[in-house]
């Protein structure tokens, strides 16, 4: 039955601005490749929709080689164009140029930072086209909380970088350039942002203990998370000596893949970070360590103690997360219940184990996984038992 005319011909009924804000905020929180296109379409509905949407559209622009030129001509047009500012740069909070390289230039990257300095909270640099010229405007981004310079190695020393950003009190996460640790430099606590909590290293690592020691001693007291992503080789970590120097503030240790097929010095690393409670480790590395027996270890290194045979009573490790990243040319890891049990027995305080489900034989040994999970839960304090056990994802 048809009731009334389906085509409304009356006057426009505007939605209250509060309703529009709720709609646009919901669209903006959806992590989807179509989110930016949807927000752009909302801007075209009416003036009220435009006013409610434009800040969300430019808050986190999704930049690529197709739209970057138009974006820069809108935000920071060339001086020769004589175009007035439109004020959209004040909406930009997260500027991710990590997928760009030659689309920008060193001077253009610096200009973008200068234009967005008052609102910028997160910045990821492009490959190649970030340089010393960008350090001065970067140091004026006083609201910056997240800084990612890991897209490339840049022609600058880590000391030059830190001198430019040490006063940024809101900065909590820093991803250093890929070549940041190629040269050993003397640093002090005053060179780092004082509220820095997460530090990421990649590519080249120090080869000498003295360099690592000076690096650790300079860290701010609030630094609790260290990430080592895609390093050239784990062999650099053999320079660590827990009997000489330790980094006591680190609670979370996140290890990425290594481009060289060298052994990960597990015991040496964990004893260098004696208060680490959470360890993220590539699954193939964890499998190699679990399969290694005492004889293999003696043939490799008589003193490293990287076998899982012996119990490590000194370790405070509570959470072990095995991650997906895979070294090129390696077969997919296969974790039998025996291999997982070795990790559980190795660390008496371990209470939570996260493993990719496709690397396990859950369908054939579900009962055993449940028993092993119950063992982990029994170790945990009463207030942590709900988050303890074996978790497959």
C-alpha positions, -999 to 999 in steps of 0.1 A, spaced: 0 0 0 14 34 -10 11 62 17 19 97 6 43 110 -21 77 94 -20 93 125 -35 94 153 -9 90 188 -25 89 209 7 116 232 21 149 218 32 150 205 68 185 211 81 199 186 106 211 201 139 249 206 139 252 182 168 237 154 147 260 162 118 290 161 141 280 126 153 276 113 118 309 128 105 328 117 136 316 81 131 327 82 94 361 96 104 367 68 129 362 40 103 396 28 91 388 23 54 404 32 21 371 49 12 368 71 43 384 101 26 362 98 -5 332 96 18 342 127 37 348 146 5 313 136 -7 298 148 26 314 182 19 294 186 -13 260 181 3 254 216 16 271 244 34 262 230 69 276 196 59 307 212 45 313 232 78 309 200 98 331 178 76 360 199 63 380 196 95 377 158 95 386 156 58 419 174 64 426 160 99 445 129 84 449 133 46 457 100 28 485 110 5 497 92 -26 515 100 -58 482 109 -75 468 135 -51 500 149 -35 505 177 -60 469 190 -56 472 187 -18 504 208 -16 490 234 -40 461 238 -16 480 238 16 512 257 6 509 270 -30 541 284 -45 549 321 -38 547 329 -75 511 318 -77 500 347 -54 472 326 -40 459 336 -5 459 311 23 426 293 28 433 282 64 429 244 58 464 238 72 451 244 107 430 212 105 459 188 97 468 168 128 484 137 113 506 141 82 518 108 69 542 111 40 558 77 45 545 64 12 561 92 -8 596 99 -21 603 119 -51 568 133 -53 579 159 -28 612 179 -25 634 188 5 621 224 4 585 214 -1 586 190 29 600 218 51 573 242 39 545 217 47 559 213 82 561 251 86 524 255 75 511 228 97 532 234 128 505 248 151 481 218 147 504 188 138 504 159 163 518 131 141 543 132 113 558 105 91 586 116 68 590 108 31 619 88 18 647 109 3 631 143 6 634 149 44 666 168 52 683 192 77 662 220 61 631 203 78 646 203 113 639 239 121 602 238 112 599 204 128 612 219 161 583 244 160 556 217 160 550 221 197 520 197 197 538 168 181 533 135 198 544 109 172 574 113 149 583 86 123 616 92 104 622 55 96 613 57 59 650 63 50 684 71 62 690 109 60 721 130 57 721 141 93 735 130 127 712 118 155 726 147 176 714 172 150 679 156 151 677 155 189 689 191 193 659 201 171 632 182 190 645 179 226 621 207 237 590 190 224 573 180 257 543 163 240 565 139 220 561 103 233 570 82 202 601 85 181 612 63 152 648 72 143 661 73 107 676 40 94 712 52 96 709 69 130 732 44 148 759 41 121 780 67 139 786 67 177 780 101 192 781 113 228 745 120 240 730 131 273 695 129 288 690 166 280 692 158 243 661 136 243 624 148 246 618 144 283 585 126 280 596 101 253 581 67 261 586 47 229 618 45 207 622 26 175 655 16 159 659 1 124 685 -11 99 720 -4 113 727 -10 150 758 -3 171 786 -29 169 805 -19 200 796 -22 237 808 13 245 784 28 220 755 8 234 764 18 269 766 55 261 733 52 242 715 36 272 729 60 297 715 90 277 679 77 275 652 97 293 638 81 325 603 78 310 614 55 281 597 21 286 593 6 251 621 -2 227 614 -15 192 641 -29 169 626 -33 134 641 -48 103 677 -47 114 706 -56 92 716 -85 115 710 -98 150 748 -102 153 751 -65 164 733 -74 196 761 -98 206 780 -67 215 757 -63 245 771 -73 279 746 -75 307 774 -77 333 787 -43 322 756 -22 312 718 -26 314 688 -6 304 666 -7 334 637 14 323 625 -8 294 594 -28 301 583 -37 265 608 -51 239 596 -54 203 620 -73 180 615 -73 142 630 -94 115 667 -96 106 679 -94 70 708 -118 78 704 -154 89 722 -150 122 711 -163 156 691 -140 179 710 -137 213 680 -141 235 696 -145 269 720 -116 263 692 -93 252 668 -101 280 695 -97 306 705 -64 291 669 -53 296 663 -70 330 629 -54 337 613 -63 304 579 -78 310 566 -80 274 586 -95 244 574 -94 208 594 -117 186 590 -130 150 575 -164 151 603 -179 130 629 -167 155 610 -182 184 607 -215 165 645 -216 158 652 -210 195 628 -236 206 642 -263 183 678 -256 194 691 -281 219 721 -279 243 745 -295 218 736 -270 191 741 -242 215 776 -254 225 786 -256 189 774 -220 183 785 -202 214 796 -216 247 785 -186 268 754 -170 252 729 -194 269 703 -190 242 690 -225 244 655 -230 260 667 -260 279 677 -242 311 651 -223 333 657 -185 335 647 -177 371 660 -141 368 638 -131 340 607 -110 347 591 -118 313 553 -122 316 540 -118 281 554 -134 249 539 -123 215 549 -142 184 544 -120 153 538 -126 116 568 -109 100 587 -135 80 623 -134 69 626 -137 31 631 -173 19 620 -189 52 593 -215 55 563 -207 76 569 -217 113 552 -247 127 547 -247 165 541 -281 180 529 -282 215 564 -294 226 580 -262 212 555 -239 230 560 -259 262 597 -252 261 590 -214 262 566 -219 291 591 -239 311 620 -215 303 603 -185 319 586 -192 352 568 -159 353 554 -162 318 516 -160 320 504 -150 285 514 -164 251 501 -150 218 506 -171 187 493 -168 151 467 -196 148 480 -206 113 514 -215 129 498 -240 153 482 -274 152 452 -264 172 428 -288 154 449 -318 164 458 -309 200 431 -286 214 431 -304 248 468 -299 252 466 -262 244 439 -258 270 461 -275 296 490 -253 288 468 -223 289 455 -233 323 492 -236 335 498 -200 324 466 -188 342 477 -205 375 510 -186 374 492 -152 372 482 -130 401 444 -130 407 439 -96 391 457 -107 359 442 -142 354 415 -129 330 443 -117 306 465 -148 310 467 -180 290 473 -189 253 457 -166 228 455 -174 191 450 -147 165 
